[in-house]
């Protein structure tokens, strides 16, 4: 994967996990356009939260979506949704 510092600063995409239990709550993690997350670039807390959200998909969190950062109502493409579901 690319330089981790560059990913932290320049990533224009994020994986979003919307909470199924608390309306308006979501977990976001920087990623590349394909939805790949560089775990080494995350802090320990962010990594733990990301792995927890992945494990709780369907229970506490909806299937993740890859979106451009800063866009509240961004709709992910069907290809990216399929890629993420297959990765989980």
C-alpha positions as CSV (number, residue, x, y, z in Angstrom):
1,X,0.0,0.0,0.0
2,X,1.1,3.6,-0.5
3,X,2.9,5.6,2.1
4,X,0.9,5.5,5.3
5,X,1.4,9.2,6.2
6,X,0.2,10.2,2.7
7,X,-2.9,8.1,3.2
8,X,-3.7,9.7,6.5
9,X,-3.4,13.2,5.0
10,X,-4.5,12.8,1.4
11,X,-7.2,10.1,1.5
12,X,-10.3,11.5,-0.1
13,X,-12.3,8.3,0.6
14,X,-13.6,6.7,3.8
15,X,-15.4,3.6,4.8
16,X,-18.6,4.4,6.7
17,X,-20.3,2.0,9.1
18,X,-23.8,3.4,10.0
19,X,-25.1,2.3,13.4
20,X,-28.2,0.1,13.4
21,X,-28.9,1.0,17.1
22,X,-28.3,4.7,17.4
23,X,-29.7,7.0,14.7
24,X,-27.1,9.4,13.3
25,X,-24.1,7.5,14.7
26,X,-21.5,6.2,12.3
27,X,-17.9,5.1,12.3
28,X,-15.7,6.4,9.5
29,X,-12.2,5.2,8.6
30,X,-9.9,6.6,5.8
31,X,-9.5,4.2,2.9
32,X,-8.5,4.1,-0.8
33,X,-11.1,4.3,-3.6
34,X,-11.5,0.5,-3.5
35,X,-12.3,0.5,0.2
36,X,-9.0,-0.9,1.4
37,X,-8.0,0.3,4.9
38,X,-4.4,0.6,5.8
39,X,-4.5,-0.8,9.3
40,X,-0.9,0.2,10.0
41,X,-1.8,3.9,9.4
42,X,-4.6,3.8,12.1
43,X,-4.1,4.6,15.7
44,X,-4.6,1.7,18.1
45,X,-8.0,3.0,19.1
46,X,-9.2,3.6,15.5
47,X,-8.0,0.1,14.5
48,X,-9.9,-1.5,17.4
49,X,-13.0,0.5,16.5
50,X,-12.7,-0.5,12.8
51,X,-12.2,-4.2,13.6
52,X,-15.2,-4.1,16.0
53,X,-17.4,-2.4,13.4
54,X,-16.5,-5.1,10.8
55,X,-17.2,-7.9,13.3
56,X,-20.6,-6.3,14.2
57,X,-21.9,-5.8,10.6
58,X,-25.5,-6.9,10.6
59,X,-25.8,-6.7,14.4
60,X,-24.8,-3.2,15.5
61,X,-23.6,-1.7,12.2
62,X,-25.0,-1.7,8.6
63,X,-22.8,-3.0,5.7
64,X,-20.1,-0.4,5.1
65,X,-20.1,2.0,2.3
66,X,-17.1,3.7,0.6
67,X,-17.8,7.4,0.1
68,X,-15.8,10.6,-0.6
69,X,-14.8,12.3,2.6
70,X,-17.0,15.2,3.8
71,X,-20.1,14.3,1.8
72,X,-22.9,13.5,4.1
73,X,-25.3,12.0,1.6
74,X,-22.9,10.4,-0.8
75,X,-24.2,7.2,-2.3
76,X,-21.6,4.5,-2.8
77,X,-21.5,2.6,-6.1
78,X,-23.0,-0.9,-6.3
79,X,-19.5,-2.2,-7.2
80,X,-17.9,-0.8,-4.1
81,X,-20.8,-2.1,-1.9
82,X,-20.3,-5.6,-3.4
83,X,-16.5,-5.4,-2.9
84,X,-16.9,-4.5,0.7
85,X,-19.6,-7.2,1.4
86,X,-17.3,-9.8,-0.2
87,X,-14.4,-8.7,1.9
88,X,-16.2,-9.1,5.2
